[in-house]
Amino acid sequence: RGPEFGKVLKSGKSVRAHDLVVSTLTNDLSDARLGIVVPKRLLSRAVDRNRCKRLIREWFRLRQYGLIAHDVLVRVTARPVDVDGLFSELVELSRKQGLEAR
């Protein structure tokens, strides 16, 4: 983990869903940045970890221009029952965090 991850974890605001934790911290940049943590102990196959990361990156890509300037750290905390369901969880958590620009 880089120092930015540590800063977001220590000082950021977090919201939890069943499989995910989304932590955010305001940054001084004009754009939002994304960090992803998918532990090997939860998803032992690289194919599954990469699929989770692809879905998270796609969620971010579709919304990055509407997001406020934040550092966003998405952590997978439990083995997802439905990997495709992560996308809908991310949408819900971003609403709870107030990340969507109005």
N, CA, C and O atoms as a Tinker XYZ file with bonds, in Angstrom:
   408  protein
     1  N      0.845000   -1.187000    0.000000    73     2
     2  CA     0.000000    0.000000    0.000000    64     1     3
     3  C      0.878000    1.234000    0.000000    63     2     4     5
     4  O      1.925000    1.284000    0.646000    81     3
     5  N      0.432000    2.200000   -0.725000    73     3     6
     6  CA     1.160000    3.445000   -0.765000    64     5     7
     7  C      0.727000    4.367000    0.351000    63     6     8     9
     8  O     -0.224000    4.073000    1.075000    81     7
     9  N      1.422000    5.482000    0.492000    73     7    10
    10  CA     1.052000    6.442000    1.541000    64     9    11
    11  C     -0.341000    7.043000    1.331000    63    10    12    13
    12  O     -1.001000    7.426000    2.297000    81    11
    13  N     -0.789000    7.129000    0.075000    73    11    14
    14  CA    -2.131000    7.657000   -0.174000    64    13    15
    15  C     -3.197000    6.707000    0.355000    63    14    16    17
    16  O     -4.211000    7.153000    0.892000    81    15
    17  N     -2.978000    5.388000    0.207000    73    15    18
    18  CA    -3.922000    4.406000    0.745000    64    17    19
    19  C     -4.020000    4.563000    2.254000    63    18    20    21
    20  O     -5.116000    4.579000    2.814000    81    19
    21  N     -2.873000    4.678000    2.908000    73    19    22
    22  CA    -2.854000    4.827000    4.362000    64    21    23
    23  C     -3.570000    6.076000    4.824000    63    22    24    25
    24  O     -4.262000    6.067000    5.842000    81    23
    25  N     -3.401000    7.150000    4.073000    73    23    26
    26  CA    -4.060000    8.408000    4.417000    64    25    27
    27  C     -5.574000    8.285000    4.305000    63    26    28    29
    28  O     -6.309000    8.784000    5.158000    81    27
    29  N     -6.037000    7.619000    3.249000    73    27    30
    30  CA    -7.478000    7.429000    3.058000    64    29    31
    31  C     -8.039000    6.528000    4.152000    63    30    32    33
    32  O     -9.116000    6.795000    4.685000    81    31
    33  N     -7.314000    5.460000    4.490000    73    31    34
    34  CA    -7.782000    4.544000    5.531000    64    33    35
    35  C     -7.819000    5.207000    6.902000    63    34    36    37
    36  O     -8.731000    4.960000    7.691000    81    35
    37  N     -6.832000    6.044000    7.185000    73    35    38
    38  CA    -6.737000    6.662000    8.508000    64    37    39
    39  C     -7.703000    7.836000    8.667000    63    38    40    41
    40  O     -8.384000    7.944000    9.687000    81    39
    41  N     -7.765000    8.704000    7.676000    73    39    42
    42  CA    -8.527000    9.952000    7.822000    64    41    43
    43  C     -9.820000    9.998000    7.025000    63    42    44    45
    44  O    -10.610000   10.928000    7.185000    81    43
    45  N    -10.047000    9.015000    6.176000    73    43    46
    46  CA   -11.204000    9.059000    5.292000    64    45    47
    47  C    -12.487000    8.604000    5.952000    63    46    48    49
    48  O    -12.492000    8.087000    7.069000    81    47
    49  N    -13.566000    8.809000    5.234000    73    47    50
    50  CA   -14.902000    8.400000    5.669000    64    49    51
    51  C    -15.236000    7.097000    4.947000    63    50    52    53
    52  O    -15.046000    6.996000    3.734000    81    51
    53  N    -15.732000    6.097000    5.681000    73    51    54
    54  CA   -15.989000    4.788000    5.096000    64    53    55
    55  C    -17.458000    4.405000    5.185000    63    54    56    57
    56  O    -18.156000    4.753000    6.138000    81    55
    57  N    -17.909000    3.681000    4.168000    73    55    58
    58  CA   -19.248000    3.118000    4.129000    64    57    59
    59  C    -19.096000    1.656000    3.748000    63    58    60    61
    60  O    -18.313000    1.309000    2.864000    81    59
    61  N    -19.852000    0.805000    4.425000    73    59    62
    62  CA   -19.712000   -0.635000    4.222000    64    61    63
    63  C    -20.987000   -1.238000    3.648000    63    62    64    65
    64  O    -22.097000   -0.858000    4.020000    81    63
    65  N    -20.806000   -2.179000    2.742000    73    63    66
    66  CA   -21.887000   -3.024000    2.235000    64    65    67
    67  C    -21.509000   -4.460000    2.567000    63    66    68    69
    68  O    -20.554000   -4.702000    3.305000    81    67
    69  N    -22.242000   -5.390000    2.032000    73    67    70
    70  CA   -21.991000   -6.795000    2.350000    64    69    71
    71  C    -20.576000   -7.229000    1.973000    63    70    72    73
    72  O    -19.874000   -7.815000    2.797000    81    71
    73  N    -20.151000   -6.953000    0.751000    73    71    74
    74  CA   -18.860000   -7.430000    0.249000    64    73    75
    75  C    -17.792000   -6.351000    0.145000    63    74    76    77
    76  O    -16.624000   -6.664000   -0.086000    81    75
    77  N    -18.166000   -5.096000    0.311000    73    75    78
    78  CA   -17.264000   -3.986000    0.014000    64    77    79
    79  C    -17.217000   -2.953000    1.123000    63    78    80    81
    80  O    -18.158000   -2.797000    1.901000    81    79
    81  N    -16.084000   -2.247000    1.171000    73    79    82
    82  CA   -15.958000   -1.029000    1.962000    64    81    83
    83  C    -15.427000    0.039000    1.023000    63    82    84    85
    84  O    -14.413000   -0.167000    0.356000    81    83
    85  N    -16.102000    1.174000    0.965000    73    83    86
    86  CA   -15.644000    2.298000    0.156000    64    85    87
    87  C    -15.233000    3.406000    1.107000    63    86    88    89
    88  O    -16.046000    3.907000    1.883000    81    87
    89  N    -13.956000    3.786000    1.041000    73    87    90
    90  CA   -13.417000    4.865000    1.863000    64    89    91
    91  C    -13.078000    6.033000    0.954000    63    90    92    93
    92  O    -12.532000    5.847000   -0.133000    81    91
    93  N    -13.402000    7.232000    1.402000    73    91    94
    94  CA   -13.128000    8.413000    0.581000    64    93    95
    95  C    -12.463000    9.494000    1.422000    63    94    96    97
    96  O    -12.659000    9.583000    2.634000    81    95
    97  N    -11.680000   10.299000    0.747000    73    95    98
    98  CA   -11.021000   11.441000    1.355000    64    97    99
    99  C    -10.881000   12.509000    0.281000    63    98   100   101
   100  O    -10.489000   12.201000   -0.845000    81    99
   101  N    -11.187000   13.734000    0.603000    73    99   102
   102  CA   -11.055000   14.829000   -0.351000    64   101   103
   103  C     -9.592000   15.019000   -0.707000    63   102   104   105
   104  O     -8.717000   14.973000    0.158000    81   103
   105  N     -9.335000   15.235000   -2.000000    73   103   106
   106  CA    -7.958000   15.513000   -2.426000    64   105   107
   107  C     -7.860000   16.928000   -2.981000    63   106   108   109
   108  O     -8.873000   17.603000   -3.168000    81   107
   109  N     -6.644000   17.369000   -3.240000    73   107   110
   110  CA    -6.409000   18.720000   -3.739000    64   109   111
   111  C     -6.379000   18.779000   -5.257000    63   110   112   113
   112  O     -6.074000   19.820000   -5.838000    81   111
   113  N     -6.695000   17.666000   -5.894000    73   111   114
   114  CA    -6.661000   17.608000   -7.351000    64   113   115
   115  C     -8.035000   17.918000   -7.919000    63   114   116   117
   116  O     -9.018000   17.980000   -7.181000    81   115
   117  N     -8.104000   18.111000   -9.216000    73   115   118
   118  CA    -9.395000   18.392000   -9.834000    64   117   119
   119  C    -10.146000   17.114000  -10.193000    63   118   120   121
   120  O    -11.332000   17.158000  -10.518000    81   119
   121  N     -9.462000   15.983000  -10.137000    73   119   122
   122  CA   -10.071000   14.707000  -10.509000    64   121   123
   123  C    -10.121000   13.750000   -9.330000    63   122   124   125
   124  O     -9.383000   13.893000   -8.355000    81   123
   125  N    -11.003000   12.781000   -9.443000    73   123   126
   126  CA   -11.070000   11.712000   -8.450000    64   125   127
   127  C    -10.036000   10.650000   -8.809000    63   126   128   129
   128  O     -9.734000   10.440000   -9.983000    81   127
   129  N     -9.493000    9.976000   -7.784000    73   127   130
   130  CA    -8.542000    8.888000   -7.995000    64   129   131
   131  C     -9.093000    7.627000   -7.350000    63   130   132   133
   132  O     -9.843000    7.690000   -6.376000    81   131
   133  N     -8.715000    6.487000   -7.900000    73   131   134
   134  CA    -9.239000    5.206000   -7.448000    64   133   135
   135  C     -8.122000    4.308000   -6.956000    63   134   136   137
   136  O     -7.069000    4.208000   -7.585000    81   135
   137  N     -8.360000    3.645000   -5.813000    73   135   138
   138  CA    -7.493000    2.595000   -5.305000    64   137   139
   139  C     -8.338000    1.357000   -5.080000    63   138   140   141
   140  O     -9.481000    1.453000   -4.633000    81   139
   141  N     -7.779000    0.190000   -5.387000    73   139   142
   142  CA    -8.525000   -1.062000   -5.285000    64   141   143
   143  C     -7.722000   -2.063000   -4.473000    63   142   144   145
   144  O     -6.526000   -2.243000   -4.704000    81   143
   145  N     -8.388000   -2.722000   -3.512000    73   143   146
   146  CA    -7.764000   -3.781000   -2.723000    64   145   147
   147  C     -8.649000   -5.027000   -2.825000    63   146   148   149
   148  O     -9.791000   -5.035000   -2.364000    81   147
   149  N     -8.098000   -6.077000   -3.437000    73   147   150
   150  CA    -8.791000   -7.361000   -3.536000    64   149   151
   151  C     -7.831000   -8.415000   -2.985000    63   150   152   153
   152  O     -6.917000   -8.841000   -3.691000    81   151
   153  N     -8.024000   -8.843000   -1.726000    73   151   154
   154  CA    -7.081000   -9.766000   -1.094000    64   153   155
   155  C     -7.082000  -11.162000   -1.718000    63   154   156   157
   156  O     -8.120000  -11.696000   -2.110000    81   155
   157  N     -5.903000  -11.718000   -1.792000    73   155   158
   158  CA    -5.739000  -13.058000   -2.342000    64   157   159
   159  C     -6.396000  -14.111000   -1.451000    63   158   160   161
   160  O     -6.824000  -15.155000   -1.942000    81   159
   161  N     -6.481000  -13.846000   -0.147000    73   159   162
   162  CA    -7.085000  -14.828000    0.754000    64   161   163
   163  C     -8.587000  -14.970000    0.530000    63   162   164   165
   164  O     -9.162000  -16.009000    0.855000    81   163
   165  N     -9.233000  -13.936000   -0.026000    73   163   166
   166  CA   -10.670000  -14.017000   -0.320000    64   165   167
   167  C    -10.945000  -14.639000   -1.683000    63   166   168   169
   168  O    -11.840000  -15.471000   -1.828000    81   167
   169  N    -10.179000  -14.233000   -2.663000    73   167   170
   170  CA   -10.337000  -14.747000   -4.021000    64   169   171
   171  C     -8.987000  -15.321000   -4.443000    63   170   172   173
   172  O     -8.116000  -14.593000   -4.920000    81   171
   173  N     -8.824000  -16.598000   -4.267000    73   171   174
   174  CA    -7.513000  -17.207000   -4.487000    64   173   175
   175  C     -7.137000  -17.280000   -5.967000    63   174   176   177
   176  O     -5.953000  -17.261000   -6.304000    81   175
   177  N     -8.121000  -17.362000   -6.842000    73   175   178
   178  CA    -7.807000  -17.429000   -8.269000    64   177   179
   179  C     -7.615000  -16.028000   -8.844000    63   178   180   181
   180  O     -8.431000  -15.136000   -8.613000    81   179
   181  N     -6.540000  -15.845000   -9.587000    73   179   182
   182  CA    -6.239000  -14.554000  -10.193000    64   181   183
   183  C     -7.347000  -14.098000  -11.132000    63   182   184   185
   184  O     -7.607000  -12.901000  -11.253000    81   183
   185  N     -7.993000  -15.035000  -11.787000    73   183   186
   186  CA    -9.089000  -14.713000  -12.700000    64   185   187
   187  C    -10.208000  -13.992000  -11.955000    63   186   188   189
   188  O    -10.759000  -13.010000  -12.454000    81   187
   189  N    -10.541000  -14.476000  -10.765000    73   187   190
   190  CA   -11.614000  -13.865000   -9.970000    64   189   191
   191  C    -11.201000  -12.494000   -9.449000    63   190   192   193
   192  O    -11.993000  -11.553000   -9.482000    81   191
   193  N     -9.959000  -12.377000   -8.967000    73   191   194
   194  CA    -9.480000  -11.076000   -8.488000    64   193   195
   195  C     -9.478000  -10.048000   -9.609000    63   194   196   197
   196  O     -9.899000   -8.907000   -9.417000    81   195
   197  N     -9.005000  -10.453000  -10.771000    73   195   198
   198  CA    -8.953000   -9.530000  -11.902000    64   197   199
   199  C    -10.342000   -9.126000  -12.376000    63   198   200   201
   200  O    -10.549000   -7.983000  -12.784000    81   199
   201  N    -11.290000  -10.044000  -12.327000    73   199   202
   202  CA   -12.672000   -9.709000  -12.705000    64   201   203
   203  C    -13.253000   -8.669000  -11.755000    63   202   204   205
   204  O    -13.896000   -7.713000  -12.191000    81   203
   205  N    -13.025000   -8.857000  -10.454000    73   203   206
   206  CA   -13.482000   -7.860000   -9.471000    64   205   207
   207  C    -12.867000   -6.501000   -9.763000    63   206   208   209
   208  O    -13.568000   -5.489000   -9.776000    81   207
   209  N    -11.569000   -6.474000   -9.997000    73   207   210
   210  CA   -10.893000   -5.202000  -10.262000    64   209   211
   211  C    -11.395000   -4.561000  -11.549000    63   210   212   213
   212  O    -11.544000   -3.341000  -11.619000    81   211
   213  N    -11.656000   -5.375000  -12.567000    73   211   214
   214  CA   -12.195000   -4.834000  -13.822000    64   213   215
   215  C    -13.557000   -4.197000  -13.615000    63   214   216   217
   216  O    -13.829000   -3.121000  -14.149000    81   215
   217  N    -14.410000   -4.850000  -12.847000    73   215   218
   218  CA   -15.746000   -4.297000  -12.580000    64   217   219
   219  C    -15.655000   -2.992000  -11.790000    63   218   220   221
   220  O    -16.388000   -2.043000  -12.068000    81   219
   221  N    -14.762000   -2.945000  -10.811000    73   219   222
   222  CA   -14.595000   -1.730000  -10.012000    64   221   223
   223  C    -14.051000   -0.600000  -10.886000    63   222   224   225
   224  O    -14.519000    0.534000  -10.794000    81   223
   225  N    -13.070000   -0.903000  -11.729000    73   223   226
   226  CA   -12.523000    0.125000  -12.629000    64   225   227
   227  C    -13.575000    0.619000  -13.620000    63   226   228   229
   228  O    -13.612000    1.804000  -13.952000    81   227
   229  N    -14.426000   -0.288000  -14.090000    73   227   230
   230  CA   -15.486000    0.107000  -15.017000    64   229   231
   231  C    -16.497000    1.032000  -14.337000    63   230   232   233
   232  O    -16.934000    2.019000  -14.928000    81   231
   233  N    -16.868000    0.710000  -13.089000    73   231   234
   234  CA   -17.757000    1.591000  -12.328000    64   233   235
   235  C    -17.140000    2.987000  -12.214000    63   234   236   237
   236  O    -17.821000    3.996000  -12.401000    81   235
   237  N    -15.847000    3.028000  -11.907000    73   235   238
   238  CA   -15.159000    4.311000  -11.756000    64   237   239
   239  C    -15.086000    5.048000  -13.100000    63   238   240   241
   240  O    -15.318000    6.256000  -13.154000    81   239
   241  N    -14.770000    4.338000  -14.171000    73   239   242
   242  CA   -14.645000    4.952000  -15.484000    64   241   243
   243  C    -15.952000    5.600000  -15.926000    63   242   244   245
   244  O    -15.951000    6.692000  -16.495000    81   243
   245  N    -17.060000    4.926000  -15.662000    73   243   246
   246  CA   -18.354000    5.461000  -16.073000    64   245   247
   247  C    -18.763000    6.684000  -15.262000    63   246   248   249
   248  O    -19.583000    7.479000  -15.721000    81   247
   249  N    -18.213000    6.846000  -14.079000    73   247   250
   250  CA   -18.632000    7.927000  -13.196000    64   249   251
   251  C    -17.554000    8.956000  -12.879000    63   250   252   253
   252  O    -17.833000    9.931000  -12.181000    81   251
   253  N    -16.343000    8.771000  -13.366000    73   251   254
   254  CA   -15.239000    9.610000  -12.925000    64   253   255
   255  C    -15.429000   11.093000  -13.226000    63   254   256   257
   256  O    -14.938000   11.934000  -12.475000    81   255
   257  N    -16.124000   11.431000  -14.298000    73   255   258
   258  CA   -16.317000   12.841000  -14.612000    64   257   259
   259  C    -17.433000   13.468000  -13.790000    63   258   260   261
   260  O    -17.524000   14.691000  -13.693000    81   259
   261  N    -18.280000   12.638000  -13.200000    73   259   262
   262  CA   -19.329000   13.152000  -12.340000    64   261   263
   263  C    -18.955000   13.129000  -10.869000    63   262   264   265
   264  O    -19.681000   13.659000  -10.029000    81   263
   265  N    -17.823000   12.514000  -10.559000    73   263   266
   266  CA   -17.399000   12.421000   -9.162000    64   265   267
   267  C    -16.726000   13.705000   -8.718000    63   266   268   269
   268  O    -16.065000   14.385000   -9.502000    81   267
   269  N    -16.901000   14.014000   -7.479000    73   267   270
   270  CA   -16.221000   15.148000   -6.873000    64   269   271
   271  C    -14.767000   14.743000   -6.681000    63   270   272   273
   272  O    -14.471000   13.548000   -6.655000    81   271
   273  N    -13.855000   15.691000   -6.548000    73   271   274
   274  CA   -12.428000   15.403000   -6.374000    64   273   275
   275  C    -12.176000   14.703000   -5.035000    63   274   276   277
   276  O    -12.038000   15.347000   -3.995000    81   275
   277  N    -12.121000   13.389000   -5.088000    73   275   278
   278  CA   -11.883000   12.565000   -3.910000    64   277   279
   279  C    -10.889000   11.464000   -4.254000    63   278   280   281
   280  O    -10.749000   11.077000   -5.414000    81   279
   281  N    -10.210000   10.971000   -3.246000    73   279   282
   282  CA    -9.494000    9.711000   -3.361000    64   281   283
   283  C    -10.486000    8.649000   -2.918000    63   282   284   285
   284  O    -11.016000    8.724000   -1.810000    81   283
   285  N    -10.740000    7.672000   -3.759000    73   283   286
   286  CA   -11.720000    6.622000   -3.484000    64   285   287
   287  C    -10.963000    5.306000   -3.365000    63   286   288   289
   288  O    -10.274000    4.893000   -4.298000    81   287
   289  N    -11.092000    4.654000   -2.224000    73   287   290
   290  CA   -10.466000    3.353000   -2.004000    64   289   291
   291  C    -11.569000    2.314000   -1.849000    63   290   292   293
   292  O    -12.393000    2.408000   -0.940000    81   291
   293  N    -11.585000    1.327000   -2.733000    73   291   294
   294  CA   -12.589000    0.262000   -2.698000    64   293   295
   295  C    -11.887000   -1.005000   -2.233000    63   294   296   297
   296  O    -10.936000   -1.467000   -2.863000    81   295
   297  N    -12.369000   -1.566000   -1.117000    73   295   298
   298  CA   -11.796000   -2.804000   -0.568000    64   297   299
   299  C    -12.846000   -3.900000   -0.591000    63   298   300   301
   300  O    -13.973000   -3.702000   -0.139000    81   299
   301  N    -12.475000   -5.052000   -1.118000    73   299   302
   302  CA   -13.339000   -6.225000   -1.068000    64   301   303
   303  C    -13.058000   -6.894000    0.269000    63   302   304   305
   304  O    -11.918000   -7.268000    0.545000    81   303
   305  N    -14.087000   -7.049000    1.107000    73   303   306
   306  CA   -13.894000   -7.548000    2.469000    64   305   307
   307  C    -14.463000   -8.931000    2.708000    63   306   308   309
   308  O    -14.186000   -9.546000    3.737000    81   307
   309  N    -15.249000   -9.425000    1.780000    73   307   310
   310  CA   -15.819000  -10.765000    1.902000    64   309   311
   311  C    -15.887000  -11.365000    0.511000    63   310   312   313
   312  O    -15.950000  -10.647000   -0.487000    81   311
   313  N    -15.875000  -12.664000    0.456000    73   311   314
   314  CA   -15.965000  -13.335000   -0.844000    64   313   315
   315  C    -17.315000  -13.017000   -1.466000    63   314   316   317
   316  O    -18.355000  -13.374000   -0.911000    81   315
   317  N    -17.308000  -12.345000   -2.623000    73   315   318
   318  CA   -18.581000  -11.984000   -3.256000    64   317   319
   319  C    -19.360000  -13.215000   -3.696000    63   318   320   321
   320  O    -18.810000  -14.121000   -4.322000    81   319
   321  N    -20.641000  -13.236000   -3.365000    73   319   322
   322  CA   -21.507000  -14.316000   -3.817000    64   321   323
   323  C    -21.697000  -14.189000   -5.321000    63   322   324   325
   324  O    -21.631000  -15.172000   -6.059000    81   323
   325  N    -21.933000  -12.970000   -5.752000    73   323   326
   326  CA   -22.145000  -12.676000   -7.166000    64   325   327
   327  C    -21.191000  -11.549000   -7.553000    63   326   328   329
   328  O    -21.392000  -10.403000   -7.152000    81   327
   329  N    -20.167000  -11.865000   -8.319000    73   327   330
   330  CA   -19.169000  -10.862000   -8.698000    64   329   331
   331  C    -19.813000   -9.730000   -9.470000    63   330   332   333
   332  O    -19.431000   -8.571000   -9.307000    81   331
   333  N    -20.789000  -10.051000  -10.312000    73   331   334
   334  CA   -21.472000   -9.005000  -11.073000    64   333   335
   335  C    -22.313000   -8.101000  -10.174000    63   334   336   337
   336  O    -22.611000   -6.968000  -10.552000    81   335
   337  N    -22.699000   -8.578000   -9.002000    73   335   338
   338  CA   -23.450000   -7.769000   -8.050000    64   337   339
   339  C    -22.607000   -6.692000   -7.393000    63   338   340   341
   340  O    -23.149000   -5.777000   -6.773000    81   339
   341  N    -21.293000   -6.785000   -7.518000    73   339   342
   342  CA   -20.414000   -5.750000   -6.962000    64   341   343
   343  C    -20.711000   -4.390000   -7.575000    63   342   344   345
   344  O    -20.647000   -3.365000   -6.896000    81   343
   345  N    -21.033000   -4.387000   -8.857000    73   343   346
   346  CA   -21.301000   -3.134000   -9.557000    64   345   347
   347  C    -22.469000   -2.393000   -8.920000    63   346   348   349
   348  O    -22.380000   -1.190000   -8.671000    81   347
   349  N    -23.564000   -3.104000   -8.655000    73   347   350
   350  CA   -24.724000   -2.456000   -8.047000    64   349   351
   351  C    -24.429000   -2.026000   -6.614000    63   350   352   353
   352  O    -24.930000   -0.995000   -6.165000    81   351
   353  N    -23.619000   -2.804000   -5.889000    73   351   354
   354  CA   -23.218000   -2.388000   -4.535000    64   353   355
   355  C    -22.399000   -1.108000   -4.582000    63   354   356   357
   356  O    -22.568000   -0.231000   -3.734000    81   355
   357  N    -21.513000   -0.994000   -5.567000    73   355   358
   358  CA   -20.700000    0.215000   -5.700000    64   357   359
   359  C    -21.560000    1.438000   -5.986000    63   358   360   361
   360  O    -21.308000    2.515000   -5.447000    81   359
   361  N    -22.559000    1.279000   -6.819000    73   359   362
   362  CA   -23.460000    2.394000   -7.126000    64   361   363
   363  C    -24.170000    2.855000   -5.853000    63   362   364   365
   364  O    -24.268000    4.052000   -5.588000    81   363
   365  N    -24.661000    1.901000   -5.076000    73   363   366
   366  CA   -25.361000    2.234000   -3.832000    64   365   367
   367  C    -24.419000    2.905000   -2.826000    63   366   368   369
   368  O    -24.789000    3.896000   -2.196000    81   367
   369  N    -23.216000    2.373000   -2.679000    73   367   370
   370  CA   -22.263000    2.958000   -1.724000    64   369   371
   371  C    -21.817000    4.352000   -2.150000    63   370   372   373
   372  O    -21.598000    5.214000   -1.299000    81   371
   373  N    -21.681000    4.586000   -3.448000    73   371   374
   374  CA   -21.282000    5.923000   -3.891000    64   373   375
   375  C    -22.379000    6.941000   -3.598000    63   374   376   377
   376  O    -22.089000    8.103000   -3.312000    81   375
   377  N    -23.627000    6.513000   -3.667000    73   375   378
   378  CA   -24.729000    7.411000   -3.292000    64   377   379
   379  C    -24.690000    7.716000   -1.801000    63   378   380   381
   380  O    -24.883000    8.860000   -1.390000    81   379
   381  N    -24.436000    6.678000   -0.984000    73   379   382
   382  CA   -24.364000    6.890000    0.464000    64   381   383
   383  C    -23.216000    7.816000    0.845000    63   382   384   385
   384  O    -23.340000    8.616000    1.773000    81   383
   385  N    -22.104000    7.708000    0.133000    73   383   386
   386  CA   -20.938000    8.551000    0.413000    64   385   387
   387  C    -21.120000    9.963000   -0.110000    63   386   388   389
   388  O    -20.372000   10.860000    0.280000    81   387
   389  N    -22.086000   10.183000   -0.977000    73   387   390
   390  CA   -22.283000   11.507000   -1.549000    64   389   391
   391  C    -21.254000   11.826000   -2.613000    63   390   392   393
   392  O    -20.912000   12.991000   -2.815000    81   391
   393  N    -20.755000   10.806000   -3.296000    73   391   394
   394  CA   -19.728000   11.023000   -4.308000    64   393   395
   395  C    -20.268000   11.529000   -5.629000    63   394   396   397
   396  O    -19.560000   12.194000   -6.384000    81   395
   397  N    -21.494000   11.222000   -5.900000    73   395   398
   398  CA   -22.073000   11.638000   -7.182000    64   397   399
   399  C    -22.282000   13.145000   -7.185000    63   398   400   401
   400  O    -22.893000   13.706000   -6.276000    81   399
   401  N    -21.769000   13.782000   -8.212000    73   399   402
   402  CA   -21.976000   15.227000   -8.351000    64   401   403
   403  C    -23.429000   15.494000   -8.682000    63   402   404   405
   404  O    -24.052000   14.733000   -9.422000    81   403
   405  N    -23.960000   16.544000   -8.150000    73   403   406
   406  CA   -25.367000   16.838000   -8.386000    64   405   407
   407  C    -25.531000   17.882000   -9.450000    63   406   408
   408  O    -26.657000   18.255000   -9.780000    81   407
